[in-house]
Amino acid sequence: MWRVLTLRGGFNTNTVLAGTTLLGLAAGVVGAFALLRKRSLMADALSHATLPGIGLAFLAATALGIGGRSLPVLLAGAAATGVLGVVCVQALLRHSRLREDAAIGAVLSVFFGAGVVVLSYIQKNAGGNAGGLSHFIYGQTAAMRVSDAALMGGIALVAMVAAALMLKEFALVCFNDAFARVDGWPVSRIDLMMMALVVLVTVAGLQAVGLLLVVAMLIIPPVAARFWTERLLVLVVLSGVIGAASGYLGASISALLPRKPAGAVIVLAAGCMFAISLLFAPRRGVIASSVARWRSRLRMGGEHVLEAAFEAMLGGREAPTLSWQELDRLARVRGYGPLFRLMVRQWLGWRGLARFDASGVTLTDRGAERGRTVWRNHALWGQYLVGYADIAPSHVDWSVDRVEHVLDAEMIARLEERLRARGIEVVEEKRIAAEGRY
């Protein structure tokens, strides 16, 4: 395996590695803009619509004596019907009430069915000259030649140059096409250029991964990259890197495993990278999101205990305390299970906010201070909803219980300013201290 990965597996293997790596790079860069423009499924319709073009191009070239199996001729036919399929989808969206998913499904199924009929006709009437046309459905990476790899390199270069030159225009159309249109930008032309790049990459990838799987190379790398960043330039670069790595690793693994289709293995490699991104991305990954959710839930559960203890002190107790019976009642009201209650106790003790003994829980000075802040945030947001937003007092608790934990100093100052502007008395911490309750 190491010999293949270090480009010592032979000339043919290196040619395939170069071609699939460059294809993945181009697909990743172009796919990032297609994803942001919500045109990813359009590539699926385009890829399926190329099949009748391949068959018709073969028939036309054979009739003219050009050579029906010429790759440029077949790719030109594929591009023609692929563009026609995209035009049909756009026409259905513009002149009918069909949704985009229904229009795409109708077009890709009709064009693919037409392609199957054309290929069946060719196989029955063209004899041995038609051999190999069916490989465009699933791809035939092993048959890639130096000229094919050079074509992939040219397409990757065009994709990267176009992305660099049109980055601002593509970003504007992807994120706010209405503003771009009002501001005088040629949105239709920019969209056309973006779709032209999608057509270019799709047609070029037919031989490598086939028309059924080429759409995966346009979708999976940018989706995987999206888990790692929120910046457009980083997304485009990272998507290209993931696409190139998928092509390189997939072709390498296919070279080591006999009789395993390279196109499918390339897509599986991209799928593995997507799974890694889905699970382990630092901010958007499943693991990081689950940890953040649990930390937030623990913090909110602990702060509910702090708020309840401080509120009990405001009711006349000498110190902010809760008995075990009151803790059990709070847990039942909030729906806390035994495991979560234990975790809340550990969280409060680890943060130095409360002490637990045989009688119940007693807040430390730090815990009482935090309980007072949460209690005041609760009262302040409730005042805002009732007095400023005209919401009935009986309807504010559900919202307040969630918002009270995330109000920062700036938001609190703005709430106080708006409440005072409406003549509403604001809950003051100094008033609480003056009453001698803390």
WOFEN-V848258 format. One record per backbone hydrogen bond with DSSP energy under -1.0 kcal/mol. CO is the residue of the C=O (numbers start at 0). NH is the residue of the N-H. If there is no record, write none. Layout:
CO/NH, CO/NH
This chain:
0/4, 1/5, 2/7, 3/6, 9/13, 10/14, 11/15, 12/16, 13/17, 14/18, 15/19, 16/20, 17/21, 18/22, 19/23, 20/24, 21/25, 22/26, 23/27, 24/28, 25/29, 26/30, 27/31, 29/33, 30/34, 31/35, 32/36, 33/38, 34/37, 38/42, 40/44, 41/45, 42/46, 43/47, 44/48, 47/50, 49/53, 50/54, 51/55, 52/56, 53/57, 54/58, 55/59, 56/60, 57/61, 58/62, 59/63, 60/65, 66/69, 69/73, 70/74, 71/75, 72/76, 73/77, 74/78, 75/79, 76/80, 77/81, 78/82, 79/83, 80/84, 81/85, 82/86, 83/87, 84/88, 85/89, 86/90, 87/91, 88/92, 89/93, 90/94, 98/102, 99/103, 100/104, 101/105, 102/106, 103/107, 104/108, 105/109, 106/110, 107/111, 108/112, 109/113, 110/114, 111/115, 112/116, 113/117, 114/118, 115/119, 116/120, 117/121, 118/122, 119/123, 120/124, 121/125, 125/128, 126/129, 127/130, 129/132, 132/135, 133/136, 134/138, 135/210, 136/211, 139/142, 140/143, 144/148, 145/149, 146/150, 147/151, 148/152, 149/153, 150/154, 151/155, 152/156, 153/157, 154/158, 155/159, 156/160, 157/161, 158/162, 159/163, 160/164, 161/165, 165/169, 166/170, 167/171, 168/172, 169/173, 170/174, 171/175, 175/179, 176/180, 177/181, 178/182, 179/184, 180/183, 184/186, 185/189, 186/190, 187/191, 188/192, 189/193, 190/194, 191/195, 192/196, 193/197, 194/198, 195/199, 196/200, 197/201, 198/202, 199/203, 200/204, 202/205, 204/208, 204/209, 206/139, 209/213, 212/215, 214/218, 215/219, 218/222, 219/223, 220/224, 221/225, 224/227, 230/234, 231/235, 232/236, 233/237, 234/238, 235/239, 236/240, 237/241, 238/242, 239/243, 240/244, 241/245, 242/246, 243/247, 244/248, 245/249, 246/250, 247/251, 248/252, 249/253, 250/254, 251/255, 252/256, 256/259, 260/264, 261/265, 262/266, 263/267, 264/268, 265/269, 266/270, 267/271, 268/272, 269/273, 270/274, 271/275, 272/276, 273/277, 274/278, 275/279, 276/280, 277/285, 278/286, 280/284, 284/288, 285/289, 286/290, 287/291, 288/292, 289/293, 290/294, 291/295, 292/296, 293/297, 294/298, 295/299, 296/300, 297/301, 298/302, 299/303, 300/304, 301/305, 302/306, 303/307, 304/308, 305/309, 306/310, 307/311, 308/312, 309/313, 310/314, 311/316, 312/315, 318/320, 319/362, 321/360, 322/326, 323/327, 324/328, 325/329, 326/330, 327/331, 328/332, 329/333, 330/334, 330/335, 336/340, 337/341, 338/342, 339/343, 340/344, 341/345, 342/346, 343/347, 344/348, 345/349, 346/350, 347/352, 352/363, 354/361, 359/356, 360/321, 361/354, 363/367, 364/368, 365/369, 366/370, 367/371, 368/372, 369/373, 370/374, 371/375, 372/376, 373/377, 374/378, 375/379, 376/380, 377/381, 378/382, 379/383, 380/384, 381/385, 382/386, 383/387, 383/388, 384/390, 391/394, 392/395, 395/399, 396/400, 398/401, 398/402, 399/403, 402/405, 407/411, 408/412, 409/413, 410/414, 411/415, 412/416, 413/417, 414/418, 415/419, 416/420, 417/421, 418/423, 419/422, 427/431, 428/432, 429/433, 430/434, 431/436, 432/435
